[in-house]
Amino acid sequence: MRKIKKITVANIGKNNPVFMQILGICSTLAVTNVLENTVVMCLGLIFVTALSNTTVSVLRKWIPSRIRMMVSTLIIASYVILVDIVLKAFVPDISRQLGPYVGLIITNCIIMGRAEAFALNNKPGISFVDGLTSGIGYSYVLLAIAFLRELMGSGTIWGIKVMGDWWVNWSIMVMAPGAFFMLAVFIWVVKGKLIKEETS
């Protein structure tokens, strides 16, 4: 139980893969201009990270070391294909908006990193927790960025207009530079807080 708590706190907090290791920022640029799309992408990523970690852990004793990267990629790709099929079947409009970015989950270095660094060396149960919490830690950063980008860039939240006529949309926020800017601010604030805590 203590190990689960330690992993959860690390993955969601001080070792968050986005603002501590600057990993997986492609989807930050790609999908965070609309909150609804970001939520769907995050759910897909959490699903893939948790289950690929678990599967790699279950098979770890039978995976030859010389092909472990290929096997891990194949496992991740299988879950991504499943996510893509479900999206096309149940939310085709969102699936079309996300386009090729769902497939790019396969190349997300957070998923491969957790499979290599954790799942290959730990049991399935704890590997599932690691994958789940890594996905959640990644997702809340994306959701925070998406919330602010959609609000400032379009004056809406979840497609519903919340800003009055006085608000002038910041066009840059719905463009790729807006994602870079928001991510940089987020990392700056979090790292500044962590440094302050360490020195106090």
Backbone as numpy.savetxt, mean C-alpha at the origin, in Angstrom:
# Nx Ny Nz CAx CAy CAz Cx Cy Cz
2.00 -13.69 21.48 1.17 -12.48 21.48 2.04 -11.22 21.48
3.12 -11.27 22.25 4.03 -10.12 22.32 4.68 -9.86 20.96
5.02 -10.96 20.26 5.64 -10.82 18.94 4.67 -10.21 17.94
3.41 -10.60 18.00 2.38 -10.04 17.12 2.24 -8.54 17.36
2.20 -8.16 18.62 2.08 -6.74 18.97 3.29 -5.95 18.47
4.47 -6.52 18.62 5.71 -5.86 18.19 5.71 -5.64 16.68
5.31 -6.68 15.94 5.26 -6.59 14.47 4.23 -5.56 14.03
3.07 -5.58 14.66 2.00 -4.64 14.31 2.43 -3.20 14.52
3.00 -2.92 15.69 3.45 -1.56 16.01 4.54 -1.11 15.04
5.45 -2.03 14.72 6.56 -1.69 13.82 6.06 -1.39 12.41
5.20 -2.25 11.87 4.74 -2.10 10.49 3.80 -0.91 10.29
3.01 -0.62 11.30 2.08 0.50 11.17 2.74 1.81 11.60
3.73 1.71 12.49 4.36 2.91 13.03 5.75 3.17 12.53
6.74 2.97 13.39 8.10 3.46 13.12 8.79 2.77 11.94
8.39 1.57 11.57 8.99 0.90 10.40 8.05 0.85 9.21
7.10 1.77 9.16 6.16 1.82 8.04 6.94 1.84 6.72
6.59 0.94 5.79 7.39 0.80 4.56 7.40 2.02 3.66
6.40 2.89 3.75 6.37 4.06 2.88 7.26 5.17 3.41
7.01 5.63 4.65 7.76 6.79 5.10 9.08 6.48 5.79
9.38 5.21 6.04 10.69 4.88 6.59 11.64 4.32 5.52
11.08 3.54 4.57 11.93 2.91 3.55 11.64 3.47 2.16
10.65 4.34 2.04 10.26 4.98 0.77 10.02 3.90 -0.30
9.27 2.87 0.07 8.98 1.77 -0.85 7.56 1.89 -1.40
7.38 1.38 -2.61 6.05 1.24 -3.19 5.35 2.54 -3.50
6.12 3.58 -3.90 5.48 4.88 -4.10 4.84 5.03 -5.48
5.00 4.03 -6.37 4.39 4.12 -7.70 2.88 4.31 -7.61
2.23 3.52 -6.76 0.78 3.64 -6.64 0.38 4.93 -5.93
1.31 5.52 -5.15 1.04 6.82 -4.55 0.83 7.85 -5.65
1.63 7.77 -6.67 1.51 8.69 -7.79 0.32 8.35 -8.67
0.01 7.07 -8.79 -0.95 6.61 -9.78 -2.42 6.75 -9.37
-2.76 6.40 -8.15 -4.18 6.26 -7.82 -4.69 7.18 -6.71
-3.81 7.98 -6.10 -4.24 8.73 -4.93 -4.89 10.08 -5.23
-5.26 10.33 -6.48 -5.98 11.58 -6.76 -7.48 11.43 -6.55
-7.95 10.18 -6.37 -9.36 9.92 -6.09 -9.44 8.93 -4.92
-10.16 9.31 -3.88 -10.20 8.51 -2.65 -10.81 7.13 -2.89
-11.89 7.06 -3.66 -12.57 5.78 -3.90 -11.64 4.77 -4.55
-10.90 5.21 -5.58 -9.96 4.32 -6.25 -8.86 3.86 -5.30
-8.42 4.77 -4.43 -7.36 4.45 -3.49 -7.81 3.39 -2.49
-9.05 3.49 -2.01 -9.58 2.50 -1.07 -9.58 1.12 -1.71
-10.04 1.03 -2.96 -10.08 -0.26 -3.66 -8.68 -0.81 -3.85
-7.76 0.06 -4.25 -6.37 -0.36 -4.46 -5.76 -0.85 -3.15
-6.02 -0.15 -2.07 -5.47 -0.52 -0.76 -6.01 -1.87 -0.29
-7.30 -2.10 -0.47 -7.88 -3.39 -0.08 -7.25 -4.53 -0.87
-7.04 -4.29 -2.16 -6.39 -5.30 -3.00 -4.97 -5.56 -2.54
-4.26 -4.51 -2.20 -2.87 -4.66 -1.77 -2.77 -5.38 -0.43
-3.66 -5.06 0.51 -3.67 -5.75 1.81 -3.93 -7.24 1.61
-4.91 -7.55 0.76 -5.24 -8.95 0.46 -4.03 -9.68 -0.11
-3.39 -9.08 -1.10 -2.24 -9.72 -1.75 -1.07 -9.86 -0.78
-0.78 -8.83 -0.01 0.36 -8.87 0.90 0.18 -9.94 1.97
-1.01 -9.98 2.56 -1.28 -10.95 3.63 -1.23 -12.38 3.12
-1.90 -12.65 2.01 -1.98 -14.04 1.52 -0.71 -14.50 0.83
-0.01 -13.61 0.15 1.26 -14.03 -0.46 2.30 -14.32 0.62
2.31 -13.51 1.68 3.20 -13.79 2.81 2.91 -15.18 3.40
1.63 -15.45 3.61 1.23 -16.73 4.20 1.61 -17.89 3.30
1.35 -17.75 2.00 1.65 -18.84 1.05 3.15 -19.10 0.95
3.93 -18.03 0.87 5.39 -18.19 0.81 5.89 -18.88 2.08
5.32 -18.52 3.21 5.73 -19.12 4.48 5.39 -20.61 4.53
4.20 -20.97 4.05 3.79 -22.38 4.03 4.73 -23.21 3.15
5.15 -22.63 2.03 5.97 -23.37 1.06 7.47 -23.19 1.25
7.86 -22.40 2.25 9.27 -21.99 2.37 10.26 -23.16 2.42
9.88 -24.28 3.02 10.81 -25.41 3.16 10.97 -26.19 1.86
10.04 -25.96 0.92 10.09 -26.70 -0.34 10.54 -25.82 -1.52
10.78 -24.54 -1.26 11.20 -23.64 -2.34 12.73 -23.66 -2.44
13.29 -24.13 -3.55 14.76 -24.10 -3.73 15.26 -22.66 -3.71
16.36 -22.42 -3.05 16.86 -21.05 -2.89 17.17 -20.38 -4.22
17.59 -21.16 -5.23 17.98 -20.56 -6.51 16.80 -20.01 -7.31
15.58 -20.45 -6.98 14.42 -19.95 -7.73 13.38 -19.28 -6.80
13.79 -18.93 -5.58 12.82 -18.41 -4.62 12.16 -17.11 -5.09
12.93 -16.24 -5.78 12.37 -14.97 -6.26 11.29 -15.23 -7.31
11.55 -16.18 -8.20 10.57 -16.51 -9.24 9.30 -17.11 -8.64
9.48 -17.98 -7.65 8.32 -18.60 -6.99 7.51 -17.53 -6.25
8.19 -16.64 -5.55 7.49 -15.57 -4.82 6.71 -14.68 -5.79
7.33 -14.35 -6.92 6.66 -13.51 -7.92 5.44 -14.22 -8.49
5.56 -15.51 -8.73 4.43 -16.30 -9.25 3.28 -16.33 -8.25
3.60 -16.50 -6.97 2.57 -16.51 -5.93 1.86 -15.16 -5.86
2.66 -14.08 -5.84 2.09 -12.72 -5.79 1.22 -12.47 -7.01
1.72 -12.84 -8.19 0.97 -12.63 -9.44 -0.36 -13.36 -9.42
-0.40 -14.56 -8.84 -1.65 -15.33 -8.77 -2.72 -14.58 -7.98
-2.32 -14.00 -6.85 -3.28 -13.26 -6.03 -3.69 -11.94 -6.70
-2.75 -11.31 -7.39 -3.08 -10.06 -8.10 -4.08 -10.33 -9.21
-3.89 -11.43 -9.95 -4.83 -11.80 -11.01 -6.22 -12.03 -10.42
-6.27 -12.67 -9.26 -7.55 -12.90 -8.58 -8.22 -11.58 -8.22
-7.44 -10.63 -7.69 -7.98 -9.30 -7.37 -8.51 -8.62 -8.62
-7.74 -8.69 -9.71 -8.14 -8.05 -10.96 -9.44 -8.64 -11.49
-9.59 -9.95 -11.43 -10.82 -10.62 -11.89 -12.02 -10.17 -11.05
-11.84 -10.12 -9.73 -12.94 -9.70 -8.84 -13.35 -8.26 -9.13
-12.37 -7.37 -9.33 -12.69 -5.97 -9.62 -13.45 -5.84 -10.94
-13.00 -6.56 -11.96 -13.69 -6.50 -13.25 -15.11 -7.05 -13.17
-15.31 -8.02 -12.29 -16.63 -8.64 -12.16 -17.61 -7.80 -11.35
-17.12 -7.18 -10.27 -18.03 -6.51 -9.33 -17.98 -4.98 -9.37
-16.84 -4.41 -9.72 -16.76 -2.93 -9.84 -16.04 -2.56 -11.14
-16.68 -2.84 -12.28 -16.01 -2.64 -13.57 -15.59 -1.20 -13.84
-16.37 -0.23 -13.35 -16.02 1.18 -13.56 -14.70 1.53 -12.88
-14.57 1.12 -11.62 -13.33 1.37 -10.89 -12.18 0.60 -11.51
-12.46 -0.62 -11.95 -11.43 -1.43 -12.60 -10.88 -0.73 -13.83
-11.78 -0.10 -14.62 -11.34 0.63 -15.81 -10.52 1.86 -15.43
-10.91 2.54 -14.34 -10.17 3.73 -13.90 -8.78 3.37 -13.40
-8.69 2.25 -12.69 -7.38 1.83 -12.18 -6.48 1.31 -13.30
-7.12 0.74 -14.33 -6.37 0.30 -15.50 -5.23 -0.65 -15.17
-4.04 -0.36 -15.68 -2.90 -1.29 -15.49 -2.31 -1.25 -14.09
-2.74 -0.30 -13.26 -2.10 -0.14 -11.95 -2.40 -1.30 -11.00
-3.50 -2.01 -11.22 -3.77 -3.21 -10.40 -2.69 -4.25 -10.68
-2.36 -4.44 -11.94 -1.32 -5.40 -12.31 0.04 -5.03 -11.73
0.26 -3.73 -11.54 1.55 -3.28 -11.01 1.75 -3.64 -9.53
0.67 -4.12 -8.88 0.83 -4.61 -7.50 1.89 -5.73 -7.47
1.97 -6.48 -8.56 2.94 -7.59 -8.65 4.36 -7.08 -8.41
4.66 -5.90 -8.93 6.02 -5.37 -8.84 6.23 -4.51 -7.59
5.22 -4.42 -6.73 5.36 -3.59 -5.53 6.43 -4.18 -4.63
7.47 -3.40 -4.38 8.62 -3.92 -3.63 8.29 -4.19 -2.16
7.20 -3.61 -1.64 6.80 -3.92 -0.26 6.39 -5.38 -0.15
5.60 -5.85 -1.11 5.12 -7.23 -1.07 6.28 -8.22 -1.21
7.12 -7.97 -2.21 8.27 -8.85 -2.40 9.23 -8.77 -1.21
9.40 -7.56 -0.69 10.29 -7.37 0.45 9.85 -8.13 1.67
8.56 -8.11 1.97 8.06 -8.84 3.15 8.15 -10.35 2.93
7.90 -10.79 1.70 8.01 -12.22 1.41 9.45 -12.70 1.60
10.41 -11.90 1.11 11.82 -12.28 1.20 12.37 -12.14 2.62
12.06 -11.01 3.25 12.67 -10.70 4.55 11.99 -11.40 5.71
10.69 -11.68 5.57 9.95 -12.22 6.73 9.36 -13.60 6.49
8.56 -13.73 5.44 7.80 -14.98 5.24 8.70 -16.19 5.04
9.85 -16.00 4.40 10.75 -17.13 4.16 11.43 -17.63 5.42
11.33 -16.85 6.50 12.02 -17.21 7.75 11.09 -17.42 8.94
9.77 -17.32 8.70 8.83 -17.41 9.82 7.64 -18.30 9.48
6.90 -18.68 10.52 5.75 -19.56 10.35 4.57 -18.82 9.70
3.62 -19.57 9.13 2.51 -18.96 8.39 1.66 -17.97 9.19
1.34 -18.29 10.44 0.48 -17.41 11.23 1.07 -16.03 11.43
2.31 -15.98 11.86 2.96 -14.70 12.11 3.27 -13.99 10.79
3.49 -14.76 9.72 3.73 -14.18 8.40 2.46 -13.49 7.88
1.31 -14.11 8.16 0.04 -13.49 7.78 -0.13 -12.14 8.49
0.18 -12.12 9.78 0.07 -10.87 10.56 1.02 -9.81 10.00
2.24 -10.22 9.67 3.20 -9.29 9.10 2.72 -8.71 7.78
2.20 -9.58 6.91 1.68 -9.12 5.63 0.48 -8.20 5.79
-0.41 -8.58 6.69 -1.61 -7.78 6.94 -1.25 -6.39 7.46
-0.39 -6.34 8.48 -0.04 -5.05 9.08 0.83 -4.19 8.16
1.67 -4.83 7.35 2.45 -4.08 6.35 1.51 -3.42 5.35
0.50 -4.18 4.92 -0.49 -3.63 3.99 -1.29 -2.50 4.59
-1.67 -2.65 5.86 -2.43 -1.59 6.54 -1.56 -0.34 6.71
-0.30 -0.55 7.12 0.61 0.58 7.27 0.80 1.34 5.98
0.93 0.62 4.88 1.06 1.23 3.56 -0.23 1.96 3.18
-1.36 1.32 3.48 -2.64 1.85 3.03 -3.04 3.15 3.72
-2.78 3.26 5.02 -3.26 4.48 5.67 -2.48 5.71 5.19
-1.23 5.50 4.75 -0.48 6.62 4.16 -1.13 7.03 2.84
-1.44 6.04 1.99 -2.08 6.32 0.71 -3.44 6.99 0.90
-4.22 6.51 1.88 -5.56 7.07 2.11 -5.48 8.52 2.59
-4.52 8.81 3.45 -4.36 10.19 3.93 -4.00 11.11 2.77
-3.08 10.65 1.92 -2.68 11.45 0.76 -3.84 11.63 -0.21
-4.59 10.53 -0.45 -5.73 10.60 -1.38 -6.81 11.55 -0.87
-7.07 11.50 0.43 -8.08 12.38 1.02 -7.73 13.84 0.76
-6.50 14.22 1.04 -6.09 15.61 0.87 -5.99 16.02 -0.60
-5.52 15.09 -1.43 -5.40 15.41 -2.86 -6.77 15.63 -3.50
-7.72 14.75 -3.20 -9.05 14.92 -3.79 -9.73 16.17 -3.25
-9.56 16.41 -1.94 -10.18 17.59 -1.33 -9.63 18.88 -1.93
-8.32 18.98 -2.01 -7.71 20.22 -2.50 -7.73 20.32 -4.02
-7.66 19.16 -4.68 -7.60 19.18 -6.14 -8.94 19.27 -6.83
-9.97 18.68 -6.19 -11.31 18.67 -6.82 -12.39 19.28 -5.94
-12.09 19.53 -4.68 -13.10 20.06 -3.76 -14.14 19.03 -3.38
-13.79 17.75 -3.55 -14.75 16.67 -3.26 -14.12 15.63 -2.34
-14.98 14.83 -1.72 -14.56 13.64 -0.98 -15.48 12.51 -1.42
-14.87 11.46 -1.93 -15.63 10.31 -2.47 -16.59 10.76 -3.58
-16.17 11.78 -4.34 -16.97 12.28 -5.44 -18.07 13.25 -5.04
-18.22 13.50 -3.73 -19.27 14.42 -3.24 -18.63 15.78 -2.96
-19.19 16.82 -3.54 -18.63 18.16 -3.37 -18.81 18.63 -1.93
-17.71 18.98 -1.29 -17.75 19.42 0.11 -17.24 20.86 0.27
-16.56 21.36 -0.74 -16.06 22.73 -0.68 -17.04 23.66 -1.40
-17.20 24.85 -0.85 -18.13 25.81 -1.43 -17.58 26.46 -2.68
-18.36 27.40 -3.23 -17.96 28.10 -4.45 -16.72 28.97 -4.25
-16.43 29.28 -3.00 -15.26 30.11 -2.70 -13.94 29.37 -2.95
-14.02 28.02 -2.97 -12.79 27.24 -3.10 -12.31 27.18 -4.54
-11.04 27.45 -4.74 -10.41 27.32 -6.07 -9.58 26.04 -6.07
-9.95 25.11 -6.94 -9.24 23.81 -6.98 -7.76 23.98 -7.32
-6.94 23.23 -6.61 -5.50 23.23 -6.89 -5.23 22.16 -7.94
-5.13 22.55 -9.17 -4.98 21.57 -10.26 -3.78 20.66 -10.08
-2.73 21.18 -9.48 -1.51 20.38 -9.30 -1.76 19.16 -8.42
-2.78 19.23 -7.57 -3.03 18.13 -6.64 -3.58 16.88 -7.32
-4.17 17.02 -8.49 -4.67 15.85 -9.20 -3.66 15.36 -10.24
-2.49 15.99 -10.24 -1.40 15.59 -11.14 -0.32 14.87 -10.33
0.59 14.19 -11.04 1.66 13.44 -10.37 2.51 14.30 -9.43
2.86 15.54 -9.78 3.65 16.35 -8.83 2.95 16.57 -7.49
1.61 16.60 -7.50 0.86 16.75 -6.26 1.06 15.56 -5.33
1.16 14.36 -5.93 1.40 13.15 -5.13 2.79 13.19 -4.51
3.79 13.61 -5.31 5.15 13.75 -4.79 5.18 14.74 -3.62
4.50 15.86 -3.82 4.49 16.91 -2.79 3.85 16.41 -1.50
2.68 15.78 -1.60 1.98 15.31 -0.41 2.77 14.21 0.31
3.37 13.31 -0.46 4.18 12.25 0.14 5.38 12.85 0.86
6.02 13.84 0.24 7.18 14.48 0.86 6.81 15.16 2.17
5.67 15.85 2.19 5.21 16.52 3.41 4.91 15.49 4.49
4.26 14.40 4.11 3.91 13.35 5.06 5.16 12.76 5.69
6.16 12.43 4.85 7.41 11.85 5.35 8.14 12.85 6.25
8.15 14.11 5.84 8.82 15.16 6.61 8.21 15.29 8.01
6.88 15.31 8.08 6.19 15.45 9.36 6.46 14.24 10.27
6.30 13.04 9.71 6.47 11.82 10.50 7.91 11.65 10.97
8.86 11.83 10.07 10.26 11.65 10.45 10.69 12.72 11.45
10.17 13.94 11.28 10.48 15.00 12.23 9.98 14.65 13.63
8.79 14.07 13.69 8.23 13.66 14.97 9.04 12.54 15.61
9.45 11.56 14.79 10.24 10.44 15.30 11.60 10.90 15.82
12.24 11.80 15.09 13.53 12.33 15.53 13.39 13.09 16.84
12.31 13.86 16.94 12.05 14.62 18.16 11.87 13.69 19.35
11.13 12.58 19.13 10.90 11.61 20.21 12.21 10.93 20.65
13.07 10.65 19.66 14.33 9.97 19.98 15.30 10.87 20.75
15.27 12.17 20.45 16.21 13.09 21.08 15.71 13.66 22.41
14.41 13.48 22.67 13.85 14.03 23.92 14.03 13.05 25.08
